[in-house]
């Protein structure tokens, strides 16, 4: 991170410099650490510039000019999500900054960092990666500006985007640049996005008008090959002017997010043509083991004098797998990690756990084991190898697919062996459990209650109205009720008193005041009340964001209700905290507007009391 550290290594220059909006933490839960270690493992000299000042290019010069390229990421989250609340107010804490300080990264960090790099070193290639770049790789709805913005590669002065989990792509790019290949000629790596000149695109389309048979024996076989491997979607100009066209484009690229059968996507922009290659394959078990067993220190860089809150949350946790076949509409994992599960071996996870026990500040408790979803480790579907994930149906919605292997056997073995390791007292899974999946394996649920919950289990039903859970592609309240019954029964059997904490959401597309009142009534009838609530935040490339912007379901074309008015959104959120005195006026107004003043009064079933 400093010229002194470069000199101490005996290096005269760096091959690659990674720029990140997060503080630098050498832990495998942080994307920059993984990419840095993977490149180092491949033989490259890597430097890191973390949270640079962005008002001038000086901070971007401190490690000198890299021999190969800069790689730019906003960090583990989109910079807008890091900096702003769902109400677009500045957050009072940034978990990825020293001491939780705010203001250490700009909005649209990837674009701004790229501009400063280009000012400092105009001729050095720039590769974009991480969640911000990955999910803004096409024209997308931008919540901050409330409009459709261009693909990030059309806005940033960069050469390539690595989308998804980028280990294979970034090493391949580095190796090609190592042999002096021009970055503008690197166009065939899966899991990358590149730019084509408008003139070249017009020429290619003109050649493509001729039939494949003619092209096969003509002078332009590359055009036939290109249009066999790539699909053109509506241009930026079209999707920014017509919401139905935006939804159509979204549906096309969403369905091509399949590393086995997916095709590349082309989206014309006014000054450039954005070309996405087909997705990169998931890592194999051996590759994933190798990535997670690279020599991470597990610590923040020693230059920091204050703790990094995000590290404190994950320092003694274990990543077991990647991907999620849950398919929640509001989640972008499908478009980033994919639906296919890539799992580490049990032995690899155990080796990492043993290293945790050697840390002087380890207290014998592993506080998390899993991936995007805790209980998908080792799962799969027999169709994945040959055709990837199904395009015509989801894995868990509206019900668990019978073709899916929902056995928790491998996960149970892993958890048992972790518990038996010397130096480990407890192994907790207090969050991230997909409860409809857990219901498929009662042995897992009983083991979870008996050994792996520290008093509370956090789950995410998100809502209790069928209309809303359908829009979210989540299981309805009947499934939730069955889970609660089983959870209660197994805790009783184990002789434990443990509780469920629910994560709930307001303002999701499809959600009306009536739906929020239904949720409030359900919580009242259960005797439950939760502080774990959030407003829906439209983030790029999710199904829910497409519905929010267009008012349409991109797969059916049907209209979807969207609460856009700030007052209605505030009323929806207030209904989740209907007991709070500060929400009385909003709750009353919501009940009045919905024609439900029967819920105002002193009766047992009322949500709020009538003021005298």
C-alpha positions in Angstrom: 0.0 0.0 0.0 3.0 2.3 0.2 6.2 3.0 -1.8 8.1 1.8 1.3 6.4 -1.6 1.3 7.1 -1.9 -2.4 10.8 -1.2 -1.8 10.8 -3.7 1.2 9.7 -6.4 -1.2 12.7 -5.6 -3.4 10.4 -4.6 -6.3 11.2 -1.7 -8.7 7.7 -1.4 -10.0 4.3 -2.9 -9.7 2.6 -5.0 -12.4 -1.0 -4.2 -11.3 -2.5 -1.6 -8.9 -6.0 -2.3 -7.4 -8.0 0.8 -6.5 -10.8 0.3 -4.0 -13.4 2.3 -2.2 -13.1 0.2 0.9 -10.3 0.2 3.5 -7.9 -2.6 2.7 -8.6 -5.7 4.7 -6.7 -8.9 3.8 -9.6 -11.2 4.4 -11.4 -13.5 2.0 -14.7 -11.7 2.6 -13.3 -8.7 0.8 -13.2 -8.7 -3.0 -10.0 -6.7 -3.3 -8.1 -9.0 -1.0 -9.2 -12.0 -3.1 -8.2 -10.4 -6.4 -4.9 -9.2 -5.0 -4.0 -12.6 -3.6 -5.1 -14.5 -6.8 -2.9 -12.2 -8.9 0.0 -12.5 -6.5 -0.4 -16.3 -6.6 -0.2 -16.1 -10.4 3.1 -14.4 -10.2 2.2 -10.7 -10.4 3.4 -7.8 -8.3 0.3 -6.1 -6.9 -0.2 -2.8 -5.1 -3.4 -1.5 -3.5 -4.7 2.1 -3.3 -7.5 2.1 -0.8 -10.0 4.9 -0.4 -8.0 7.5 -2.3 -8.9 11.2 -2.2 -10.6 11.9 -5.5 -10.5 15.7 -5.9 -7.2 15.4 -7.8 -5.0 12.6 -9.2 -2.2 12.8 -6.7 -3.3 9.8 -4.5 -3.5 7.6 -7.6 0.2 8.3 -8.3 1.6 7.3 -5.0 2.6 3.7 -6.1 3.8 4.9 -9.4 2.8 3.6 -12.9 1.8 0.0 -13.0 3.4 -2.0 -15.8 0.2 -3.7 -16.9 -3.0 -2.1 -15.7 -5.1 -0.5 -13.0 -8.1 -2.5 -11.7 -10.9 -0.3 -10.1 -13.6 -1.3 -7.7 -16.0 0.7 -5.5 -15.6 -2.0 -2.9 -17.8 -4.7 -1.5 -20.9 -2.7 -2.1 -22.2 -0.2 -4.6 -21.0 3.2 -3.5 -24.5 4.6 -3.5 -25.6 1.9 -1.1 -22.6 2.6 1.1 -23.1 6.3 1.2 -26.9 6.8 1.1 -30.0 5.5 2.9 -33.1 4.3 1.0 -34.4 7.8 1.5 -31.2 9.1 -0.3 -29.9 10.7 2.9 -26.2 10.4 3.9 -25.5 7.4 6.1 -24.0 8.1 9.5 -21.7 5.0 9.3 -19.6 3.2 6.6 -18.9 -0.3 7.8 -16.0 -0.6 5.3 -14.1 2.5 6.5 -11.8 2.9 9.5 -13.8 3.6 12.6 -17.0 3.5 10.5 -16.2 7.0 9.2 -18.3 8.4 6.3 -17.1 10.5 3.4 -14.1 8.4 2.4 -15.5 7.3 -0.9 -17.5 9.3 -3.6 -20.8 8.4 -5.1 -20.2 6.6 -8.5 -16.8 5.7 -7.2 -15.8 3.6 -10.2 -16.3 6.4 -12.7 -14.6 9.0 -10.6 -11.6 6.8 -9.7 -11.2 5.9 -13.4 -11.2 9.6 -14.4 -8.5 10.5 -11.9 -6.4 7.5 -13.1 -6.8 8.6 -16.7 -5.6 12.1 -15.7 -2.5 10.7 -13.9 -1.6 8.0 -16.4 -3.4 8.5 -19.8 -1.9 5.4 -21.5 -2.4 2.8 -18.7 -5.2 0.3 -19.3 -8.1 0.3 -16.7 -10.1 -2.8 -15.9 -13.3 -2.3 -13.8 -14.6 -4.9 -11.4 -16.6 -5.4 -8.2 -20.3 -5.2 -7.5 -20.8 -1.6 -8.7 -19.3 -2.1 -12.1 -20.7 -5.6 -12.5 -24.3 -4.6 -12.0 -24.0 -1.4 -14.1 -22.7 -3.2 -17.1 -25.8 -2.4 -19.2 -28.0 0.7 -19.4 -29.6 0.7 -16.0 -32.1 2.6 -13.8 -30.2 4.8 -11.4 -32.1 5.5 -8.2 -30.1 8.6 -7.2 -30.8 10.5 -10.4 -34.1 8.8 -11.0 -33.3 8.1 -14.6 -31.7 5.5 -16.9 -28.0 5.9 -17.1 -25.6 4.5 -19.7 -23.6 1.3 -19.1 -20.6 2.1 -16.8 -18.2 1.3 -19.6 -19.8 4.1 -21.7 -19.4 6.6 -18.8 -16.0 5.6 -17.4 -12.7 6.0 -19.4 -11.9 2.3 -19.0 -11.2 -0.6 -21.3 -12.9 -3.7 -19.8 -15.4 -4.7 -17.1 -15.0 -8.0 -15.3 -18.5 -9.0 -14.1 -19.3 -11.7 -11.6 -16.7 -13.3 -9.5 -13.6 -12.3 -11.4 -10.6 -14.6 -10.4 -10.4 -16.4 -13.8 -11.0 -13.3 -15.8 -8.5 -11.0 -14.1 -5.6 -13.6 -14.3 -6.3 -14.2 -18.0 -6.3 -10.4 -18.6 -3.0 -10.0 -16.7 -1.4 -12.9 -18.6 -2.4 -11.6 -22.0 -1.1 -8.1 -21.2 2.1 -9.7 -19.9 2.9 -10.9 -23.4 2.2 -7.4 -24.7 -1.3 -8.1 -26.2 -3.2 -4.8 -26.7 -6.1 -4.6 -24.2 -8.4 -3.5 -27.0 -7.8 -6.8 -28.7 -8.9 -8.8 -25.6 -12.5 -9.5 -26.6 -13.1 -13.2 -26.0 -12.8 -13.8 -22.3 -16.1 -15.0 -20.7 -17.3 -12.8 -17.9 -16.0 -9.6 -19.4 -17.5 -6.6 -21.1 -15.8 -4.6 -23.8 -16.4 -1.7 -26.2 -16.8 -1.8 -30.0 -16.6 1.3 -32.1 -19.9 2.4 -33.6 -18.4 2.3 -37.1 -17.2 -1.2 -36.7 -20.6 -2.3 -35.4 -22.4 -0.8 -38.4 -20.1 -2.6 -40.7 -20.6 -5.9 -38.8 -24.4 -5.5 -38.9 -24.3 -4.8 -42.6 -22.3 -8.0 -43.2 -24.7 -9.8 -40.9 -27.7 -9.0 -43.1 -26.6 -11.7 -45.5 -27.5 -15.3 -44.8 -25.3 -17.7 -42.8 -25.0 -19.9 -45.8 -23.5 -17.1 -47.9 -21.3 -15.9 -45.1 -19.8 -19.4 -44.7 -18.2 -19.1 -48.1 -17.9 -15.4 -48.3 -15.4 -12.9 -47.0 -16.9 -12.2 -43.6 -17.4 -15.5 -41.7 -16.7 -13.5 -38.5 -20.0 -11.7 -38.8 -21.9 -15.0 -39.0 -20.0 -16.3 -36.0 -20.6 -13.1 -34.1 -24.4 -13.1 -34.6 -24.6 -16.7 -33.7 -22.9 -16.1 -30.3 -24.3 -12.7 -29.4 -27.8 -11.2 -29.1 -28.6 -7.5 -29.7 -30.9 -5.9 -27.1 -32.6 -2.5 -27.4 -30.1 0.4 -27.4 -29.6 2.9 -24.6 -31.7 5.5 -26.5 -34.6 3.0 -26.8 -34.6 1.8 -23.2 -34.2 5.3 -21.7 -37.3 6.5 -23.6 -39.7 3.5 -23.4 -40.2 1.6 -20.1 -41.7 -1.4 -21.9 -38.6 -1.7 -24.0 -36.4 -1.4 -20.9 -38.3 -4.4 -19.4 -37.9 -6.4 -22.6 -34.1 -5.7 -22.7 -33.8 -6.7 -19.0 -35.6 -9.9 -19.6 -33.3 -10.8 -22.4 -30.0 -10.3 -20.6 -31.4 -11.8 -17.4 -32.2 -15.1 -19.1 -28.7 -15.2 -20.7 -27.0 -15.2 -17.3 -26.2 -18.9 -17.7 -22.5 -20.0 -18.1 -23.5 -23.2 -19.9 -26.0 -22.0 -22.5 -25.9 -18.2 -22.2 -25.0 -16.0 -25.2 -23.3 -12.7 -25.3 -25.2 -9.4 -25.3 -24.8 -6.3 -27.4 -26.3 -3.0 -26.4 -25.7 0.0 -28.7 -25.0 3.4 -27.0 -24.7 6.8 -28.7 -20.9 6.9 -28.7 -19.9 3.2 -28.3 -21.3 -0.3 -28.5 -21.3 -2.3 -25.2 -20.5 -6.0 -25.7 -20.9 -8.5 -22.9 -19.4 -11.9 -23.4 -21.2 -14.9 -22.0 -20.8 -15.5 -18.3 -17.7 -17.1 -16.9 -18.1 -20.6 -15.5 -18.2 -21.1 -11.7 -14.9 -22.2 -10.1 -14.4 -25.9 -9.5 -14.2 -27.3 -6.0 -10.4 -27.5 -6.2 -10.2 -23.9 -7.6 -12.4 -22.6 -4.9 -10.4 -24.4 -2.2 -7.3 -22.8 -3.6 -8.7 -19.3 -3.7 -9.9 -19.4 0.0 -6.6 -21.0 1.2 -4.3 -18.3 -0.2 -2.2 -16.7 2.6 -4.7 -14.0 3.8 -3.7 -12.5 7.1 -7.3 -12.0 8.0 -6.5 -8.5 9.3 -6.9 -4.9 8.3 -3.7 -3.3 6.9 -1.5 -2.3 9.8 -1.5 1.4 8.7 -5.1 1.7 10.2 -5.4 2.9 13.7 -9.1 2.3 14.0 -11.0 -1.0 13.5 -13.0 -1.7 10.3 -16.5 -2.6 11.4 -17.1 -4.9 8.4 -14.1 -7.0 9.4 -15.4 -7.3 13.0 -18.6 -8.9 11.6 -16.8 -11.6 9.5 -13.4 -12.0 11.1 -14.3 -15.4 12.6 -16.7 -16.6 9.9 -16.1 -19.2 7.1 -17.2 -19.0 3.5 -18.3 -22.4 2.2 -19.8 -21.7 -1.2 -20.8 -19.2 -3.8 -24.0 -18.6 -5.7 -27.7 -18.7 -4.7 -30.6 -20.4 -6.4 -33.1 -18.5 -4.1 -34.0 -16.1 -6.9 -35.4 -13.3 -4.7 -36.5 -10.5 -7.0 -34.8 -7.7 -5.0 -31.4 -9.5 -4.9 -28.6 -9.1 -7.4 -26.7 -12.3 -6.6 -28.3 -14.1 -9.6 -26.7 -11.5 -11.9 -23.3 -11.5 -10.1 -22.5 -14.9 -8.5 -25.2 -16.8 -10.5 -27.7 -19.4 -9.4 -25.4 -22.4 -9.6 -23.7 -23.4 -6.3 -19.9 -23.7 -6.2 -18.8 -25.3 -3.0 -15.5 -25.8 -1.2 -14.5 -29.2 0.1 -15.1 -30.1 3.7 -11.4 -30.5 4.3 -10.6 -27.1 2.9 -13.1 -25.4 5.3 -11.7 -27.4 8.2 -8.1 -26.3 7.4 -9.3 -22.6 7.4 -11.1 -23.2 10.7 -7.9 -24.6 12.3 -6.1 -21.5 11.3 -8.7 -19.4 13.1 -8.0 -21.3 16.3 -4.4 -20.2 16.1 -5.3 -16.5 16.2 -4.6 -14.9 19.6 -7.9 -13.1 19.7 -10.0 -16.1 18.8 -12.4 -17.0 21.6 -13.5 -20.4 20.3 -16.6 -19.1 18.5 -17.1 -19.3 14.7 -20.0 -16.8 14.2 -21.0 -17.7 10.7 -20.7 -20.6 8.2 -22.1 -20.3 4.7 -22.3 -18.1 1.6 -25.0 -15.8 0.2 -27.4 -18.4 1.8 -26.2 -20.4 4.7 -27.8 -23.7 3.9 -27.1 -24.2 0.2 -23.7 -25.7 0.7 -23.1 -28.8 -1.4 -26.4 -28.6 -3.2 -27.0 -28.8 -6.9 -29.2 -30.0 -9.7 -28.6 -32.8 -12.2 -29.3 -30.4 -15.1 -26.7 -27.9 -14.2 -23.7 -29.6 -15.8 -25.3 -30.0 -19.2 -27.7 -27.1 -19.5 -27.1 -24.8 -16.5 -30.0 -23.4 -14.6 -33.5 -23.6 -16.0 -34.8 -20.6 -17.9 -38.5 -21.4 -17.7 -38.7 -21.9 -13.9 -37.2 -21.0 -10.6 -35.6 -23.4 -8.1 -37.6 -22.5 -5.0 -40.6 -20.4 -6.2 -43.5 -21.0 -6.1 -42.3 -24.3 -4.6 -39.1 -26.2 -4.2 -38.3 -27.9 -7.5 -38.3 -31.7 -7.1 -35.2 -32.0 -9.4 -33.2 -30.0 -6.9 -31.0 -31.9 -4.4 -32.1 -30.4 -1.2 -30.2 -32.8 1.1 -28.2 -31.0 3.9 -26.1 -34.1 4.5 -22.8 -32.6 3.4 -23.5 -29.4 5.4 -24.4 -31.5 8.5 -21.2 -33.4 8.2 -19.2 -30.1 7.9 -20.9 -28.5 10.9 -20.4 -31.7 13.1 -16.7 -31.8 12.2 -16.2 -28.1 12.9 -17.8 -28.6 16.3 -15.3 -31.4 17.0 -12.2 -29.4 16.2 -9.9 -28.7 19.2 -10.2 -25.0 20.2 -13.7 -24.5 18.8 -16.4 -24.2 21.4 -19.4 -23.0 19.3 -20.2 -22.9 15.6 -23.1 -20.5 14.9 -25.4 -19.9 11.9 -27.5 -17.1 13.2 -28.4 -15.6 9.8 -28.8 -16.4 6.1 -30.9 -19.6 6.5 -33.4 -20.1 3.7 -36.2 -21.4 5.8 -38.3 -23.0 3.0 -35.2 -25.0 2.1 -34.6 -25.9 5.7 -38.1 -27.4 5.9 -37.0 -30.0 3.3 -34.5 -31.5 5.7 -35.8 -31.8 9.3 -32.5 -33.4 10.5 -30.8 -30.1 9.5 -33.4 -28.0 11.3 -33.1 -30.0 14.5 -29.3 -29.9 14.4 -29.5 -26.1 13.8 -31.7 -25.6 16.9 -29.6 -28.0 19.0 -26.1 -26.7 18.2 -25.9 -23.6 15.9 -28.1 -20.8 17.2 -27.0 -18.4 19.9 -30.5 -17.5 21.1 -31.7 -15.9 18.0 -32.1 -17.0 14.4 -32.4 -14.2 11.8 -34.5 -15.1 8.8 -36.0 -13.0 6.0 -39.7 -13.6 5.2 -39.7 -10.0 4.0 -43.5 -9.8 3.9 -46.7 -11.7 4.8 -49.0 -10.6 2.0 -49.2 -13.1 -0.9 -49.3 -10.4 -3.5 -46.0 -9.0 -2.2 -44.2 -12.3 -1.6 -45.3 -13.3 -5.2 -43.7 -10.1 -6.5 -40.6 -10.9 -4.5 -40.5 -14.6 -5.6 -40.5 -15.5 -1.9 -42.4 -18.2 -0.1 -45.7 -17.1 1.4 -46.7 -16.9 5.1 -48.0 -20.5 5.1 -44.5 -21.7 4.6 -43.2 -19.3 7.2 -45.8 -20.5 9.7 -44.8 -24.1 9.1 -41.2 -23.2 9.8 -42.0 -21.4 13.0 -44.0 -24.4 14.2 -41.1 -26.8 13.4 -38.5 -24.3 14.9 -40.6 -24.1 18.1 -41.0 -27.9 18.3 -37.4 -28.6 17.9 -36.3 -26.0 20.4 -38.7 -27.6 22.9 -37.3 -31.0 22.2 -33.8 -29.6 22.7 -34.8 -27.9 25.9 -33.8 -24.5 24.5 -35.5 -21.1 24.5 -34.6 -19.5 21.2 -36.3 -16.9 19.1 -36.8 -15.9 15.5 -35.9 -12.4 14.4 -37.7 -11.4 11.1 -36.3 -9.2 8.4 -39.2 -7.3 6.8 -39.4 -4.9 3.9 -41.7 -2.0 2.9 -42.2 -0.2 -0.4 -41.4 -3.2 -2.6 -43.0 -3.2 -6.0 -46.5 -4.7 -5.8 -46.9 -3.6 -2.2 -49.9 -1.3 -1.3 -51.0 0.2 1.9 -53.5 -2.6 2.2 -50.7 -5.1 2.0 -48.7 -3.3 4.8 -51.8 -3.2 7.0 -52.1 -7.0 6.4 -48.5 -7.4 7.5 -49.1 -5.2 10.6 -52.2 -7.3 11.5 -50.3 -10.5 11.1 -47.5 -9.3 13.4 -50.1 -8.1 15.9 -51.8 -11.5 15.9 -48.5 -13.4 16.3 -47.6 -11.2 19.2 -44.4 -10.4 17.4 -42.8 -7.0 16.7 -39.5 -6.4 15.0 -37.1 -3.6 14.5 -35.4 -5.4 11.6 -37.1 -3.5 8.8 -35.9 -1.8 5.7 -37.3 0.2 2.8 -36.9 -1.3 -0.6 -33.9 0.4 -2.3 -33.7 0.1 -6.2 -30.2 -1.2 -7.0 -29.1 -1.9 -10.6 -29.9 -5.2 -12.3 -32.5 -6.7 -10.0 -35.9 -7.8 -11.1 -37.5 -5.6 -8.4 -35.6 -2.5 -9.7 -36.9 -3.2 -13.2 -40.4 -3.5 -11.8 -39.9 -0.3 -9.8 -38.8 1.7 -12.8 -41.1 0.3 -15.4 -44.2 -0.7 -13.4 -44.1 -3.9 -15.3 -43.2 -7.5 -14.5 -40.4 -8.1 -17.1 -41.3 -11.8 -17.5 -45.1 -11.5 -17.9 -45.5 -7.9 -19.1 -48.3 -7.4 -16.5 -48.5 -4.1 -14.6 -47.2 -3.9 -11.1 -48.2 -1.3 -8.5 -45.3 0.8 -7.3 -45.4 3.2 -4.3 -43.4 6.2 -5.6 -44.9 9.0 -3.5 -42.6 9.8 -0.5 -45.6 10.2 1.8 -46.9 6.7 0.9 -43.5 5.1 1.3 -43.3 6.7 4.8 -46.7 5.4 5.7 -45.8 1.9 4.5 -42.7 1.9 6.7 -44.6 3.4 9.7 -47.0 0.5 9.6 -44.2 -1.9 10.4 -43.6 0.2 13.6 -47.2 0.9 14.3 -46.7 0.9 18.1 -44.1 3.7 18.0 -45.7 7.0 19.2 -43.6 8.9 16.6 -45.5 7.0 13.8 -49.0 7.7 15.1 -50.0 10.3 12.6 -48.6 8.4 9.7 -50.3 5.2 10.7 -53.6 6.9 11.3 -53.4 8.6 7.9 -52.5 5.2 6.3 -55.5 3.5 7.9 -57.8 6.4 7.0 -56.6 6.3 3.3 -57.1 2.5 3.2 -60.6 2.7 4.7 -59.5 0.8 7.8 -60.3 3.1 10.6 -61.8 0.1 12.3 -58.2 -0.6 13.4 -58.2 2.7 15.4 -59.6 2.4 18.9 -59.2 0.6 22.3 -60.3 -2.8 21.2 -57.8 -5.7 21.4 -57.5 -6.0 17.6 -56.8 -2.4 17.0 -53.3 -1.3 15.8 -53.4 2.2 17.4 -55.6 3.8 20.0 -57.9 6.7 19.3 -56.7 9.9 20.7 -59.0 11.6 23.1 
